Amino acid sequence: MSNGAQKGFDFQSLGIASVLKLHKLAIPPHQREYAWDADQVGQLYTDLQQAKSENNDYFLGTIVTIPTDNDKTLEIVDGQQRLTTTAILLAAIRDYLLENEDASIVVESIENEFLSTIDRSMGQRVARLKLNVDDNAFFQDLIGQRGTILPPVPSRESHQRLIEASKVAREMVQRILAPFGAPHRVDALNEWLEFVEHNATVVLLKAPDGAQAFRMFETLNDRGLKTSQVDLVKSYLFGQAHRRIGEAQAKWSSMRNMLEEIEDEDRGINFLRHALIATRGFTRADEVYSTVQKHVRGETNSAAFLSDLEALSRIYVATFRAEAEQWNGYPPAAIQALRVLNKFDIKPLRPLILALAKALSPVEAGAAYQYLVSLSVRLLVASTTRSGSIEESIAAAALEVFTGKITDTKGLKEKLLRITPDDRAFSEAFATITVSKPDYARYYLRTLERALADEKEPWTLLNEDPTQITLEHIFPKTPDLCDWPKFDADTAARYLRRMGNLCLMQKTPNSNAGNDKFEIKRPLYKDSPYAWTNGVFEVEEWSPKAIEERQALMAQIVTKGWPI
């Protein structure tokens, strides 16, 4: 066993059952419920069984906690599922011994050391592990059952998962004992208790506060990180709400239900971050919890902040749905622009899109959205959408829109002028781009088609259905290079997805040229209604040079397609 401390963190290596044995543990009241299904529970037990059979230790990762109540209780930031599933297995071992063996001392050890303890100041027995407000009473009833008493009646999905976990644990006990005769079963279970107490190890980490706990969690976990930070924000706000906890719960629930309409598993943390950026300034992904702590303190502020989140969540969700009632009264071009922005879904623009909808009139916001379409394409083509300076500049603009410092599209353009690729830079970048996403390529080609015809608002999405309009690679994806004398393996890879090698084809029985040589494909382009496709017929031989020349012609009119 090793102990250590670093920058306010205490950490200790010990068996997972020892964590239960040595501490009182609590899931913060409003953190998420028990989430493991039967397969996940079974996988943990199977992994433990395999390690034990091979006389190996088994490492279950890090348990991240925050000490409370003068270090008497540890709040669990990360580790709820593993600890709960371990406690359920210990309860299943106890139940077997109660029903089938004369092993009262072992039963007493499990109950008094791992599942509960005596709190002398309270004058009662208390649980070693408490779950959240939705699960705890059910969990205590479940693991407190003795003998063949029926389990409690579930009222939530998490309760049913706890019952399933208990069933898997009982089956696991039977698997453990299958090789042993009656005289050796107590010893076999004792060995398992020793294993989960000493050899199924974790690193127990105690963080000085919630923000530090999250930062440590970030270094240890990638998947689940964002959900955990949302849980921390929720717990913090509910803790600040005090007497207004009912109001806080209702507003958080309303916000959460609204966000369910967005098909993104990270929607919760994305919304919180984007709302903070729009209302309080640039916030990094790992600073959401600490920013809320910094700006929201006390009952009144907590309730007001949750009210703001609830209201903003409605607008935020609407920005993902161009058909939402939010856009009644907006110009048609504004709604078309929103559809294009959602196609690209450039995350740094989301706070600005939200702020525009909240703060500006429909006409002015609509004009701003049209401008953002051109800005988006220019940033995408210039490959700068994920630049830190770009994101911070857009965040600053979002805050100024939200607070009323920017009141129109002219002011927004001026604010973002520094990060906007000018016409020359945009044209030069377009002349050499490759496009790996077919729907982006179709959109670019449709806009260029309309720009060539001098149509109004050429950037508007029209007829994007791939079943009607297909994206053709003139030099094909899987060519026989013998049929394409101007290409070798190197040039094939470099030029396949260049814009100059792509064209639109109407879906007809004779439109699919596939991997045919250029001489066979060429007549199909002649009859196309699309000017950029029709122009391919004028080329005698397809080559890297022909691709570059065609793309250079496209680059000459891109500023008409996406003007600033």
Buried (B, 14 or more C-beta within 10 A) or exposed (E): EEEEEEEEBBBBBBBBBBBBBBBBBBBBBBBBBBBBEBEBBBEBBEEBBEBBEEEEEBBBBBBBBBBEEEEEBBBBBBBBBBBBBBBBBBBBBBBBBBEEBEBEEBBEBBBBBBBBBEEEEEEEEEBBBBBBBBBBEBBBBBBBBEEEEEBBEBEEEBBBBBBBBBBBBBBBBEEBBEEEEEEEBBEBBBEBBEBBBBBBBBBBBBBEEBBBBBBBBBEBBEEEBBBBBBBBBBBBBBBBBEEBBEBBBEBBEBBBEBBEEBEEEBBBBBBBBBBBBBBBBBBEBBBBBBBBBEEBEEBEBBBEBBBBBBBBBBBBBBBBBBEBEBBEEBBEBBBBBBBBBBBBEBBBBBBBBBBBBBBBEBBBBBBBBBBBBBBBBBBBBBEBBEBEEBBBBBBBBBBBBBBEEBBBBEBBBEBBEEBBBEBEEBBEBBBBBBBEEBEBBBBBBBBBBBBBEEBEBBBBBBEEEEEEBBBBBBBBEEBEEEBBEBBEEEBBEEBBBBBBBBBBBBEEEEBEBEBBBBEEBBEBBEEBEBEBBBBBBEBEEBBBEBBBEBBBBBBEBBBBBBBB
